[in-house]
Amino acid sequence: MERAARTRVKHAMRDDRGTMREELAQFPMTGRFLASRLRHAMTALEKELLESLVDDVRETNGYTKILSRGDFCEYSTILIKGFMTRVIEDETDRSIVGLQVPGDFVDLHGFALKRLDHDLCALGYTQFGIVPHERLRDVLENEPHLARLFWFGTLLDASIHREWLSKMARLRAVGRIAHVITELWYRLRMVGLGNSSGFTTPFTQVDLAHICGLSEIHVNRSVRDLREGEVVDFRRGRITILNADRLKEMARFNPAYLYGEGGLEVGSALNKEAGERQMAK
């Protein structure tokens, strides 16, 4: 029974990777958007429209501030490759309050707010698409179903943020780090990146300290405990998952809040046809 279950999971992962390759072949800039969540709810025309919204593709390498707190926003950013962070800092401290992975429409809420309350920063090699706000305005006015899926993406960010607040308040140092690692691992696999053994990231132990609200000494000790306990190995940017069950247990991790599986999975409720039927009633 156990072997059969593992075989089904492997086949499903293989099918997902094949689907992702097809999506990226057609939509190289936006093919990961809402992957494993609501991408199935997008029509072919909506996928084509989303791809056409990207006005420019930019690249950066190393730590780069893409947008500063208070800057006037005239475009939003969709992440194609690499990682981005939301950062709040002052003269004495720096906190990473959000992580973005490929496929995320990173600052879509900047369309409504016009000025963000945090910095948007890229780590390592990053490639991202620029979507002018006038194009988003056209979507809002003429494509209500796609606009609703965009709204879903911003609310997903809020769901992740709430989970962070809960876990950072309730877990000790090693549990907080376990949560961040597990979440990143799940989110990357949802968009066709990483694998069952782990993932590569530009994040350092200093970044983990800024994410988890810990000192670098606490992070160093916790990473050592995870390594010596044969749960996770973290070396030169490669995070290797040695014991997934134990890692999730330490993180008290339930992936439902990511809206890809579990009790919060949306299913076909937001498919365009379902939405039209609901509006017609």
N, C-alpha and C positions, 0 to 999 in steps of 0.2 A: 504493500500500500504506500509506504513511505517513498520507495523508489519510483512508483508510478506518479506520485505527486510531484517529485523533483523533475521527472521527465516532462510533465505537463508545463511546469514553470519554465523549463529550458526552451521548450517549443514556443511558448508565448513570448519569451524574450527575443527569440530568433525572429518571430513574425514582426514584433515591434521594431526591431532594428531594420528589417527589410522595408517596412512602411516608412520609417524615418528616412532611409536612403532615397526612397521615391519622392517623398515630400521635399527634401533638400535639393534634389535634382531639378524639380519644377520651381521651387521657391527658395533659392539659396540664402536670401536675407531674412525671411520670416517663417521658414518651414518648421521651426521649433516652437512657434507661438502657440500656447495652450496645449502642447503635446501631452498626451496621456490624461488630459482633463476634458476640454471641450473642443478640441480641434475637429472632432467628428461632427460637431454641430455647425461647422462652417461649410457653406456651399462652395463649389469650385469657383464661382464668380467672386465670392467674398474673399477667398484666398488670393485670387488674382488682384483684386482691388487692394488688399492689404499690402501685397508685394509692391504695387505701383505707388503706394503712399511714400515710400522711401525716396527722398530727394537726393541724398548723398550718403556715401559710406566713408567713415573715417577710421583711422587706426592709431593706436598709441602703444607705447611700450614702457613698462615701469610704472611707478606710482604717479598718476596724473589726475589733477582735479579737472573734471569735465564741466562742472557747473558749481558755482559758489552760492552759499546761502544768500538770499536777497537779490540775486541776479534776475533780471526780467526774462521770462521764458517765452521765446517765440517758436520753439520747436520742442518735440519730445524725442526720446531716444529708445530704440529697440536694440537689445544686445544680441549680436550675432556670434561672436566668439569671445572667450575670456570671462572675467569676473568684474563686477562693479560693487561698490559699497556705498551705503548712505552713512555720512559721518557728521557728528556734532562735536565741535571742539571749541575750547577757549584757551586762555593763556596758560592754564595749568593742566588741562586734561583733554583726552580725546576718546570718544566712544563711537564704535561702529554699531549703528542701530538698524542696519538692514544689509542683506546680501542678495545680489542679483546674479542669475546664471543665464546662459544663452537661451533665447526665446522670450525673456522677460521684456515687457514694455516698461522700461525702468522708471521713467518720470512722466507717465501718462497723466497723472494728476496735476502736473504743471500746466496742463491745458486750462484747467479750471482755476487753479490757485494763482497762476502767473508768476509768483515768486515762492521758492521753496524755503523751508525752515532748516535746511541742512545742506551740506555739500554732497555732490555726487562725484565719486572718485573711482578711477579704473586701477586695477592691479595687474601687473604683468602685461603680456601681449593681449590687447583688446581690439576688437573690431565691432563697430556699432553703426546703426543706420539713423539718419536724421529725418524726422517726419515733421514738416512745417505744420503749425497749428491751423492754418487756413484749410489744409487738406483734411485735418481731423474735424473741422467745422462742417465741411461738406458731408462727411460720413454721418455726423450727428443729425444733420438735417435731412439726408436722403437715404441713409441705410440704418434704420433703427435696430435691426437685428444685430448687425455687426457692432453698432455702438453699444448694445447691451453686453456683448461679449467683451468689449474693451472695459466696460464697467466691472464685469466679473473679474477681470485681471487686476484692477485696482483694489477691489474688495478682497481678493486673494492675498495681496500684500498685507492688508489689515489683519486677516486671519493669522498669517505667519507672525506678524508683530505681536498679536495677543498671546500666541503660544510662547513666544520668547519671554514676554513679561511674566507669564505664569511660571515657566521653567527657571528663569534666572532668580525668581523670588523664592522658589521652593527647593531647588537643588543645591548641593554643595559643589565645590569647584570641579571635581572629576565628573560629576553628573552633568554640569553645564557644558563642559567640553564634549562629553559623549553626545549630548543633544545636538550641538552644532555640527559635529561630524556626521551623525546619523542623518540629520535633515539634509545636509549638502549631498550626501551619498544618494539619498532617495530622489532629491530634485534633479540631480544630474542624470540619473538613470531614466527618469521620466522623460527627459528630452534627448535620450539616445546617447548619453555620454557616460563615462565611467563604466564599471563592470562589477560583477559579483565580488571581485577581490578588492575593490577600492577605486581610488581616483587620484588624479594629479591636480595640485592647486598651488597658486603662488602665495597662499596664506602662510605666515610665519607664526611662531609662538607669541610674538609681540602682537600680531593681529588678533590671535585668539584671546589674549589678555584684554584687548580693547573691545572685543565682542562680548566677552563673558563678565566684564566688570571685575577682573581679577588682577593681581600683581603678576609680573613676569615670573617671579619666584614660585607663586602658586601654580601657574600654568606649567612651568618646567617640572615641578614635582608630580602634577597630575598626569602629564604626558608620560613621565617615567613609570608611574603606577600602571597606566594602561598598557605600556609596553611590557613591563615585567609580569603583569597579569595575563599576558598573551591575549589581549582584547584588540588592541590597535597598535600598529607601528607607524610612526610619523618620522620620515627621514627625507631630507632634501626635496620637500615639496610633494612627495608621494605618501598618501595615506593608505595603508594596507589594512583591510578589515580581517582580523584573525579569528574573532568569535562574534558573529553578528548578533546572536541571541543575547549574549551577555552585554554587548554594547547597548542594545535597545532596552534591556532591563535597567541598566545603569542610568540611561537617559529618560526612563519612563516614557518611551516613545510610542505614540500611536499616530500613524500617518494620515488619519482621517482629515485633519485640519488642512492638508495639502489638496484636498478635493480631487484626489486621483483614484482612491480606493477606500473602502470602508463605509461607515454609516453616513458620511456626508457626500458620497458620490452623486453627482447630478444626473447621470445617465442621459436619456434623450429629452429631458424636460425643457431644455433650451434650444433644441433643434429648431431650425427656421419654420418647418412645417408645423411643429407642435405649437410654436408661438403664434402662428397665423390662425390656427384652429382656435386657440384660446381667445384671441382678439375678436374672432367672428362670433363667439357665443354672446 
